[in-house]
Amino acid sequence: MKNQHIPRKRFGQHFLVDQNVLNKIVSVFSPKDGESIIEIGPGTGALTEALLNRIRALTAIELDRDLIGYLREKFGAEESKELTVIESDILRFNFSSLIEQKEEGQKLRIIGNLPYNISTPLIFCLLEYVEIIQDMVFMLQREVAMRLSAQPGNKHYGRLTVMTAIDLHSECLFDVPPGAFNPPPKVDSTVIRMWPRKKQFEIDCRSSLAKIVSAAFSQRRKTIRNGLRKLISEDQFEIANIDPKQRAENLSVEDFVTLSNVYSRDL
Ligand code: SAH
């Protein structure tokens, strides 16, 4: 096939072609033999190849069936290398299945030039697996990377920021222009590193927290007194020691946790 695989829009296929960018991603990820390295969306294998120049073994998860055979063929010939290609929709993939046979305590290191059309739901899926994740390095559209790494008070600070920051740290590493891809995406891209917090927040009820964060940001121009009127009383704001005249974007992640713990205690 397949030197002429035609990139499929519905799978968000924008293949990295800039060798400098590929090397830079691998270099910041710094994979080592013996680690459990997972690549999401290997495509035609540009990043896969750059990774396999550094390490012996890798597991890649790809949805596009046309690419699976191609990848197996391309990398199967190299006996010293071990590429396991799993055909799966990453949004339905059970990451726990990858560590069952591994040594205890072994965690996953995940990397990928992600399909941008599913990047937000994918991040939410990955949050379910923070306990078995060591770190992640992703290419994302710049807009999403800004939202993930935003600080309170910033216009990008929102529901995605808070729901992710509950479990993960996010740090933007470098920007990548559209010309590094084939075909070039319409948006700028950023490589981001994410890793689990060491000290976890004490959250009494996660679904209450999700509910409050959603409600607060769905009316982000209002004060939280108004935006959360149906959920949080004046007394509860006082107990949480949070000024209800603020807007959602001024609350820290910790403030949201405190507020939701006060809320769920009174349910
Ligand atoms: N890593 C490659 C390709 C990135 S494009 C490169 O940098 O060149 C995004 C890749 O994710 C494509 O290969 C696409 O087929 C794959 N993909 C899209 N949706 C997916 C899904 N739901 N599950 C797994 N892979 C998916």
Residues whose N, C-alpha, C, O or C-beta is under 5 A from the ligand:
A	BS01	SAH	F11 G12 Q13 H14 F15 L16 I40 G41 P42 G43 T44 A46 L47 I61 E62 L63 D64 S88 D89 I90 L91 N113 L114 P115
